[in-house]
Amino acid sequence: MASDTGALAYADSVDDAETATLTGDSDSVDDARTTRKRGGRKKLNVLSVVAFVLALVGSPLAMIFGYIAAGQVRRSDQAGAALAWIAVGLGWLWTVALVVVLASLGIIWWEDPFWP
């Protein structure tokens, strides 16, 4: 029964938006659109989830995917901004760790090229 009232509320807001558009009342259009937005949940950005999983695995690519996902979330009003920014932070952490390890191995090799 609750789904019927949700469908009716959505139908009313759509009808209000169409009526307001036809009459040219811009305030009613904005009110109807915000009513419709409040009723539904935001979709989760898939790329932010992918970036977060990459960050948990330890891939520096999480930083790149996290920045792209954060931009998509901002432009499209989706959910997942926190996941994207956590992925960016962890991606930077993994990138710095990778640079430190590679620099350390390079210095060791420079000192003793026959080190195993």
C-alpha positions as a Markdown table, in Angstrom:
| # | Residue | x | y | z |
|---|---|---|---|---|
| 1 | Met | 0.0 | 0.0 | 0.0 |
| 2 | Ala | 2.9 | 2.3 | 0.7 |
| 3 | Ser | 4.1 | 2.0 | -2.9 |
| 4 | Asp | 0.8 | 3.3 | -4.1 |
| 5 | Thr | 1.1 | 6.5 | -2.2 |
| 6 | Gly | 4.7 | 6.9 | -3.4 |
| 7 | Ala | 3.6 | 6.4 | -7.0 |
| 8 | Leu | 0.8 | 8.9 | -6.5 |
| 9 | Ala | 3.1 | 11.5 | -4.9 |
| 10 | Tyr | 5.5 | 11.1 | -7.8 |
| 11 | Ala | 2.7 | 11.3 | -10.4 |
| 12 | Asp | 1.4 | 14.5 | -8.7 |
| 13 | Ser | 4.9 | 16.1 | -8.8 |
| 14 | Val | 5.3 | 15.2 | -12.5 |
| 15 | Asp | 1.8 | 16.6 | -13.2 |
| 16 | Asp | 2.7 | 19.8 | -11.3 |
| 17 | Ala | 5.9 | 20.2 | -13.2 |
| 18 | Glu | 4.1 | 19.7 | -16.6 |
| 19 | Thr | 1.4 | 22.1 | -15.6 |
| 20 | Ala | 3.9 | 24.7 | -14.3 |
| 21 | Thr | 5.9 | 24.3 | -17.5 |
| 22 | Leu | 2.8 | 24.9 | -19.7 |
| 23 | Thr | 1.8 | 28.0 | -17.7 |
| 24 | Gly | 5.3 | 29.4 | -17.5 |
| 25 | Asp | 5.5 | 29.4 | -13.7 |
| 26 | Ser | 9.2 | 28.8 | -13.0 |
| 27 | Asp | 8.8 | 28.7 | -9.2 |
| 28 | Ser | 6.3 | 25.8 | -9.4 |
| 29 | Val | 8.7 | 23.9 | -11.7 |
| 30 | Asp | 11.5 | 24.2 | -9.2 |
| 31 | Asp | 9.2 | 23.2 | -6.4 |
| 32 | Ala | 8.0 | 20.1 | -8.3 |
| 33 | Arg | 11.5 | 19.1 | -9.2 |
| 34 | Thr | 12.8 | 19.4 | -5.7 |
| 35 | Thr | 9.8 | 17.4 | -4.4 |
| 36 | Arg | 10.6 | 14.6 | -6.9 |
| 37 | Lys | 14.3 | 14.6 | -5.9 |
| 38 | Arg | 13.5 | 14.4 | -2.2 |
| 39 | Gly | 11.3 | 11.4 | -2.8 |
| 40 | Gly | 13.9 | 9.2 | -4.4 |
| 41 | Arg | 17.3 | 8.0 | -3.4 |
| 42 | Lys | 20.5 | 9.0 | -5.3 |
| 43 | Lys | 22.1 | 6.4 | -7.4 |
| 44 | Leu | 25.6 | 5.2 | -6.3 |
| 45 | Asn | 28.4 | 6.1 | -8.7 |
| 46 | Val | 29.9 | 2.8 | -9.8 |
| 47 | Leu | 33.3 | 4.3 | -10.6 |
| 48 | Ser | 33.6 | 5.5 | -7.0 |
| 49 | Val | 33.1 | 1.9 | -5.8 |
| 50 | Val | 35.7 | 0.6 | -8.3 |
| 51 | Ala | 38.1 | 3.3 | -7.1 |
| 52 | Phe | 37.5 | 2.3 | -3.5 |
| 53 | Val | 38.1 | -1.4 | -4.2 |
| 54 | Leu | 41.3 | -0.5 | -6.0 |
| 55 | Ala | 42.4 | 1.5 | -3.0 |
| 56 | Leu | 41.7 | -1.4 | -0.7 |
| 57 | Val | 43.7 | -3.7 | -2.9 |
| 58 | Gly | 46.6 | -1.3 | -2.9 |
| 59 | Ser | 46.6 | 0.0 | -6.4 |
| 60 | Pro | 47.9 | 3.5 | -7.2 |
| 61 | Leu | 45.3 | 3.6 | -10.0 |
| 62 | Ala | 42.7 | 4.3 | -7.2 |
| 63 | Met | 43.9 | 7.9 | -7.2 |
| 64 | Ile | 43.1 | 8.4 | -10.9 |
| 65 | Phe | 39.7 | 6.6 | -10.7 |
| 66 | Gly | 38.9 | 8.5 | -7.5 |
| 67 | Tyr | 39.4 | 11.9 | -9.1 |
| 68 | Ile | 37.3 | 10.9 | -12.1 |
| 69 | Ala | 34.5 | 9.5 | -9.9 |
| 70 | Ala | 34.5 | 12.6 | -7.7 |
| 71 | Gly | 34.0 | 14.8 | -10.8 |
| 72 | Gln | 31.2 | 12.5 | -12.0 |
| 73 | Val | 29.5 | 12.6 | -8.6 |
| 74 | Arg | 29.7 | 16.4 | -8.5 |
| 75 | Arg | 28.3 | 16.9 | -12.0 |
| 76 | Ser | 25.6 | 14.3 | -11.9 |
| 77 | Asp | 24.4 | 14.7 | -8.3 |
| 78 | Gln | 25.0 | 11.0 | -7.4 |
| 79 | Ala | 26.0 | 9.4 | -4.2 |
| 80 | Gly | 29.5 | 8.1 | -3.6 |
| 81 | Ala | 31.6 | 11.2 | -3.1 |
| 82 | Ala | 33.0 | 10.0 | 0.2 |
| 83 | Leu | 34.1 | 6.7 | -1.4 |
| 84 | Ala | 35.7 | 8.6 | -4.2 |
| 85 | Trp | 37.7 | 10.9 | -1.9 |
| 86 | Ile | 38.8 | 8.0 | 0.3 |
| 87 | Ala | 40.0 | 6.3 | -2.8 |
| 88 | Val | 41.9 | 9.4 | -3.8 |
| 89 | Gly | 43.6 | 9.6 | -0.4 |
| 90 | Leu | 44.6 | 5.9 | -0.3 |
| 91 | Gly | 45.7 | 6.1 | -3.9 |
| 92 | Trp | 48.1 | 8.9 | -3.1 |
| 93 | Leu | 49.3 | 6.9 | -0.1 |
| 94 | Trp | 50.0 | 3.9 | -2.3 |
| 95 | Thr | 51.7 | 6.0 | -4.9 |
| 96 | Val | 54.0 | 7.6 | -2.3 |
| 97 | Ala | 54.8 | 4.1 | -0.9 |
| 98 | Leu | 55.6 | 2.8 | -4.4 |
| 99 | Val | 57.9 | 5.7 | -5.1 |
| 100 | Val | 59.7 | 5.2 | -1.8 |
| 101 | Val | 60.1 | 1.4 | -2.4 |
| 102 | Leu | 61.4 | 1.9 | -5.9 |
| 103 | Ala | 63.8 | 4.7 | -4.9 |
| 104 | Ser | 65.1 | 2.5 | -2.1 |
| 105 | Leu | 65.7 | -0.4 | -4.4 |
| 106 | Gly | 67.3 | 1.9 | -6.9 |
| 107 | Ile | 69.7 | 3.3 | -4.3 |
| 108 | Ile | 70.6 | -0.2 | -3.2 |
| 109 | Trp | 71.2 | -1.3 | -6.7 |
| 110 | Trp | 73.3 | 1.8 | -7.4 |
| 111 | Glu | 75.5 | 1.0 | -4.5 |
| 112 | Asp | 75.8 | -2.8 | -5.2 |
| 113 | Pro | 74.6 | -3.8 | -8.7 |
| 114 | Phe | 75.0 | -7.5 | -8.0 |
| 115 | Trp | 72.7 | -7.4 | -5.0 |
| 116 | Pro | 70.1 | -10.1 | -5.4 |
